Amino acid sequence: MLLPNLHAQIPLADPHALYLDPSQPVDARVNDLLSHMTLEEKVAMVHADSKFSTAAVPRLGIPRRWMSDGPLGVREDIEPNGWNAAGHTDDYSTAMPAGICLASTWDPELAYAEGEAIGQEARARGKDIMLGPGVNIYRTPLCGRNFEYFGEDPFLSSRMAVGYIHGEQSQDVSSCVKHFALNNQEFQRGTINVEVDERALREIYLPAFRAAVQEGGVWSVMGSYNQLRGQHCCENDYLLNQILKKGWGFQGLVMSDWGGAHDTRECALNGLDCEMGSPGDYDHYYLAQPYLDGLKSGEYPMSGLDDKVRRNLRVMFATHVFDPGRTNGSLNTLAHQMTSRRVAEEGIVLLKNEKNLLPLDTDQIKTIAVIGENAVRLQSHFGGSSEIKSFYEVTPLQGLVKRAGRDVNIIFSQGYARSNDTNLVDRAVAAAKMADVVIYVGGLNKDPGGDSEGADRKDFKLHYGQDELIQKIAAANPKTIVVLLGTPAEMDAWVDKVPAVLQAWYPGLEGGNALAGILFGDVNPSGKLPCSIPKRLEDSPAHALNAYPGTNGVETYKEGLLVGYRWFDTKNIAPQFPFGHGLSYTTFKYSNLKLIEGNDTNGPIVTAQFSIQNTGKCAGAEVAQLYVHENGPDLPRPEKELKGFKRVYLQPGQAETVSIPLNQTAFGYYDPAKKIWVAQKDRFKILVGSSSRDIQLKDSFKLPEALTFN
């Protein structure tokens, strides 16, 4: 690390220095501390001194700053000179469900609770910055990290990110929203050059980051590995300086993804504030000795260094690193476990339920066959940087056995494995014939070729012969319930042959109990898809247009704005299951849509008000979704765009009036010629329903005058 020997001529910190006074404003403390630092100490702050830390300055009381991977919990400690586990015994944490499962709850308050729990565990583990949430867009079903992210829609991703960040940062730890920007595939992620039009960049890929900054108050942003328009994103002037810092007013620090920096000059001038990376000679990182030499020679301005250090210090003061009474945190409390379970319960999506096969009634069932390797496979300790060394993990089989009790006999058959074992198939079919009901638990795993950092999926299929296995099981027992873990896969070969399907994602350490609760009706499912599930891979936009995985190192986003449901609805292509879809054990009636125009120019332009009634026999939650369609835009727009949603819990027969306010951003689009957001004087349809394809209520609203905004 680039720190000088602490000779006597460098004074120790004054215990009465302004920067040590918690009552002083943050920027006053930052500037005071900066004035005490030597050149070498400043440079040491803007690059790593170990895999997950930056250097301490003991004489000034600046502690070493520790970071951890952690979108789904605090990652286990990693060995100093590689990426294997360090083998510690004190680095466990609570495994939360995957980010896509959290997004399926459509519940920003629950996102706050998850962020808060992870923040508490980060503090208990001595971490200062948590590397998450990930908010990259589900552009292609094949992206290996889709399971970490919040789905295909920028508005939903924004709401979930803001809730998560508020919760995590309430615990004196900084979130680090990632990966800024356009890291929407793992294939060639370190080199791929993304070419995307300005409207798609602004309207699809940046809104969640902007919300994280301007609404979530996030203190750290991580650059992505890929390039945008020929320049690496960790040293991209347009992204970091022009948009993030000048355009959005971001005051925190920008750090590189590990090894995402490539050039000292680019890093020095184009907005990177802290270079992190894999083990190596940390003194010779681009922002270490080479940067120091350039500062001394006058090649790089001292003002640039001071700005980087200010941003790093601002995060430390904002998270009370120097203050007494900083949150100590807690690990694996019952509250954390129950938060994990609640996310799973609200996030598991019931896709299909013919003839109300679910929920299961133990009084009517004597034998259940549980089939599938994922019924017993542990999932949390895999997937790359999001892996968790969980205190425990309840598998689906364990949860089902515990819930079914002594009155129901459960038989288990593995059904499939990595090797092609026909005996497994035969035994699974035999088990299916013996049972009253089959619960098949399959899907993907967090491993290469499935859901994992560093590689994309090779195809959209279920592997290990699962398509054929499900068909054989369904033929043997028509009461077959299919539960899929991981991100979605093609279902066309068997979905019409089974009466019930659930998408269970990766449901965390309480996942088996959550799944059992839903299957037996202790919990009424309420999850809604945060991504469209196509019938075939070639139906999805990037693949329909041959716009993945890129040619000669360049990935052109030919689909523009038409990502996910925007593509399916605009092109009138039927998905297997649409964005926002999710069934319940009860029914809901929408009625009485009214559009109430606002009078306050700083508030909602119009508020959609309507009633939802639970018309079924059990309590449950419904997520009402509001989409906007512009009748005559000057520039092309998708058929509809999500602009509001509300989760409502209702008892049988209960009705509630729901209000969803719409401000100017709900009607606007980005005009690249004017370089500003525009809402036209035009008529807009307001569409309310339970999914992008199930619109229950419609009305129209005329924007009386054109609006422009940043």
Secondary structure, 3 states (H helix, E strand, C coil): CCCCCCCCCCCCCCCCCHHHCCCCCHHHHHHHHHHHCCHHHHHHHCEEEECCEECCEHHHCECCEEEEECCCCCCCCECCCCCCECCCCCCCECCCCCHHHHHHCCCHHHHHHHHHHHHHHHHHCCCCEEECCECCCCCCCCCCCHHHCCCCCHHHHHHHHHHHHHHHHCCCCEEEEEEECCCCCCCCCCCCEEECCHHHHHHHHCHHHHHHHHCCCCCEEEECCCEECCEEHHHCHHHHHHHHHHHCCCCCEEECCCCCCCCHHHHHHCCCCEECCCCCCHHHCCCCHHHHHHHHHCCCCHHHHHHHHHHHHHHHHHCCCCCCCCCCCCCCCHHHHHHHHHHHHHHCEEEEEHHHCCCCCCCCCCEEEEECHHHCCCCCCCCCCCCCCECCCCCHHHHHHHHHCCCCEEEEECCCCCCCCHHHHHHHHHHHHHCCEEEEEEECCCCCCCCCCCCCCCCCCCCCCHHHHHHHHHHHCCCEEEEEEECCCCCCCCHHHCCEEEEEECCCCCHHHHHHHHHCCCCCCCCCCCCCECCCHHHCHHHHCCCCCCECCEEECCCCCCCCHHHHHHCCCCCCECCCCCCCCCCEEEEEEEEEECCCCCCCCEEEEEEEEECCCCCEEEEEEEEEEECCCCCCCCCCEEEEEEEEEECCCCEEEEEEEECHHHCCEEECCCCEEEECCCEEEEEEEEECCEEEEEEEEECCCCEEEC
